Amino acid sequence: MTTELKPGERLDDLQRNGYKIIQDPGRFCFGMEAVLLSGFARVKTGEHAADLGTGTGIIPILLRGKTEGSYFAGLEIQEEVAEMAGRSVRLNQLENR
């Protein structure tokens, strides 16, 4: 699946399950803290997880790639960043996860 990037955006490979994420260095890019947090979070088989202030959606995407949770959600109030996260979810075909 391909996605169209907007001016200033880039597509980064997450090095997990073939997942990629759309980021815009002029607006927001995830940091090492998000990657570390996703490494410490535990989501058991069948559980749901929510990330409040998800930014680009990095934590739910990484958690989906490493756990057996059944549903992952990210909440973001910045409209442009939330839209970017939604496009990353669709790019990775995670809409129903």
N, C-alpha and C positions, 0 to 999 in steps of 0.2 A: 504494500500500500504506500502511496506517495501522498505528501501533503505540500501545500504551497506555503512557503515562508513569506512573512511580511518584511518590509524593509527593516534592516537592523537585526533581524532574528537569525539564529543559527540552529542547526540540528546536531545534538550531541549524543554519542553512543554511550549508553549506561553500562556496557560490559556485563550485562546480566540478561539472559533469556532473549537476547536480540532487541531489547527495549531501547528506545530512543526518546529524547525529550527536547522540546522546543524551548529555547531561551533567548532572551534579548538582553545583552550586556548593558544597554542603555536604560533598562527598566529594572530587571531583577534576574539574578542567577542564583541557583542554590549554592550553599557552601558546604564545607566538610562537616559542619554540625549536623546537617540533615542526613548525610550518608551515615555518620556515626550513630545518630538516633535510630535510624532504620535498622542498624545492626544490633542494637540493644532491645528494640521492641519485640515482644513475643505475641504472636497471634496464632492461637491454636486452631486446629482443624474445625471448620464450620463457623468460627467466630467472625464477627464484624469489627471493623476498625474505622475510626474517623480521625482525620487530621485537620485541626482548626487552624486557619491561617496557612493553608497549604502552599501558597505561592504557585510555583509551576507544576505542582502535583508530584514532586519528587518522592516524598515519603510513601504515599499510597502505591505508586508504581513500583518502587523498590520492594515494599512489603509483599506485593502481589507476586513478585518474582522469587521471593525466598520463603514464603509461608504457604500454608494450606487454608488460610482464611477464606470465607465464602463471599465476603463483600467488603469493599474498601471505598471510603468516601473522603473527599477533600472539600473543605469549605474555604472560600476566599472572597473577600469583600471588594477587592480591587478588580473592577470589571475587565480591564485589558489583560491582566495577569490570569484571571479565572478563565477567560476565553482561550488564552494560550495553553493553559493546563488541559482544558477540554479537548483541544486539538491534539495534544500529546496522547491523551487517553484514546481518542479515536485512531490515531496513527498506530498505536500498539494493539488495537482491537480489544480494548479492555472495557468497553462500554457496559457490559453486563456483569462485570466483576466488582 
